[in-house]
Structures are given as structure tokens and as C-alpha cells.
Amino acid sequence: MTSTNSQTFNTANNPPKPLYEQVKSYVLDHVQSGDWPIHFQIPSEHTLVKDLKMSRMTIHRALRELTQEGHLKRMQGVGTFVAQPQQKKTALTMTYIQDTISSRGNQHMCDVHFLQSEAVTSEYAVRLGLKEGDPVFRSYFVHRENGIPILLEDRYTNPALVPDFLSKDFSKNSVDQYFMENCSMVSHEHQVSATLSTAEFHHFMELEQATPCLSIDRRTWSGNRIISVARLLFPGHRFQLTC
């Protein structure tokens, strides 16, 4: 990381900004240059006070405003991270996978490859609002329509919100249906993209070659707490998604 001591905030040709605005510009410069990428943990307030030689109040105000503006995400007791850029949101409502399949007169089956507790990685700790190494429930399912794999579901779930998660039979009912029946004020956030399949995907989805896929990153909330983060992968040639 470039030393902050050489940072110059003002120029002779421009009137000086308030100190907290200078700090905001300093942080945004690092984010926009790529020095601090998405999910990067930025220096602590104590470190910024020392490096920028400004008061704790000034640093705190700058980080608070950047958080309110959506540039940063602050996690109590963990730290401050560069936030995912905000995008224009479009309402997306998805039916349960078993309902989608049965509505076409077909049979749904779910292969539960593993359903276990493990230590959460730094990436998913940030996305779930947990600390790295905290326990998380990991589920890895393949959904079939008339025996053909059509959906790979890789999910991380917060144990504190659904402690009996590992004892449930998800071979018949979906996780999303379980959340709706057992949690209050359930809502979803989706990010949709296109991608090519990987060797792992080929294996579990019984594919012979690289295939264009629809990828949906789904974050599920109960009120203002995150229940789970899931990646849903559909082979483009096997499944038509109805929203």
C-alpha cells in the first residue's frame, strides 16, 4: 500500500476542502484506483488518524458519510470494508424450484451432496455479516427435472437464525420455502449474470463440455439480518427460468 504520509490534500489553485471532505477524497481515490478493491478492509480509524495526522472526529465523520453514501460497509467489531457498487435494482420474484418444475407437469428431485457446518471464509463472512472463521452452514444441492440436472445450488447460511437447518430434509422441499415458513419478514436480493461452466459444474451437472450458464447470486434477509447467501447456476440449454 502506498504510504499515506506523502498524500497531498490541497493544491494552490483550489480552495481547501473541509478536512473531513479531504479524507473522503483520499478514501475514494484509493477505491477508484483499484488499490482498495471491493470487500477490501480499509485501514482502521486509529491508523488513519496516525497516518493522515487528523482528529478521530474528522476521520469518523468521513467514514460515516462514505458508509451512508454506499461506498463503504462498516461491521461492528470487525472493521470497515469497500462496498459493492450500488446498481439500479429491478424487482425479481422467483417461484420455488419444485413449484416451477411441477407447474410444467414434470418431476422434481434434489440431490443433497453435502449439508454441514464449517468455518466461514473471509469472502462469505463479509457477505453474511459474520467474522472470518465463525461457523456457517454450507449446503450443496443439485436439482433435477425428470432426472436431468437443471440447477446447482451452493449456499451459506447463518446458524444463529436457523439453528435446526442441518436437521431438515431438503431432498423434497426447497431451502427458500423453509425460510418462508420459519423466518419472519423474508426478502431477497439478486444479482444476475452470465458465465461459462467450470469443471466442477460439469461434474455435478453431468455435462460434457463448457456451457453458457445463468448465474444468480441470492442474498436472503429476515428483517434486517442476513439469513443466507446462495449461488444458483442454471445451464442455459436445459432450463428456462420463470420469474
C-alpha positions, 0 to 999 in steps of 0.5 A: 500500500502506498504510504499515506504520509506523502498524500497531498490534500490541497493544491494552490489553485483550489480552495481547501476542502473541509478536512473531513471532505479531504479524507473522503477524497483520499478514501475514494481515490484509493477505491477508484484506483483499484488499490482498495478493491471491493470487500477490501478492509480499509485501514482502521480509524486509529491508523488513519488518524496516525497516518493522515495526522487528523482528529478521530472526529474528522476521520469518523465523520468521513467514514460515516458519510462514505458508509451512508453514501454506499461506498463503504460497509462498516461491521461492528467489531470487525472493521470497515470494508469497500462496498459493492457498487450500488446498481439500479435494482429491478424487482425479481420474484422467483417461484420455488424450484419444485413449484416451477418444475411441477407447474410444467407437469414434470418431476422434481428431485434434489440431490443433497451432496453435502449439508454441514457446518464449517468455518466461514471464509473471509469472502462469505463472512463479509457477505453474511455479516459474520467474522472470518472463521465463525461457523456457517452452514454450507449446503450443496444441492443439485436439482433435477427435472425428470432426472436431468440436472437443471440447477446447482445450488451452493449456499451459506447460511447463518446458524444463529437464525436457523439453528435446526437447518442441518436437521431438515430434509431438503431432498423434497422441499426447497431451502427458500420455502423453509425460510418462508415458513420459519423466518419472519419478514423474508426478502431477497436480493439478486444479482444476475449474470452470465458465465461459462461452466467450470469443471466442477459444474460439469461434474455435478451437472453431468455435462460434457463440455463448457456451457453458457450458464445463468448465474444468480447470486441470492442474498436472503434477509429476515428483517434486517439480518442476513439469513443466507447467501446462495449461488444458483447456476442454471445451464442455459440449454436445459432450463428456462427460468420463470420469474 
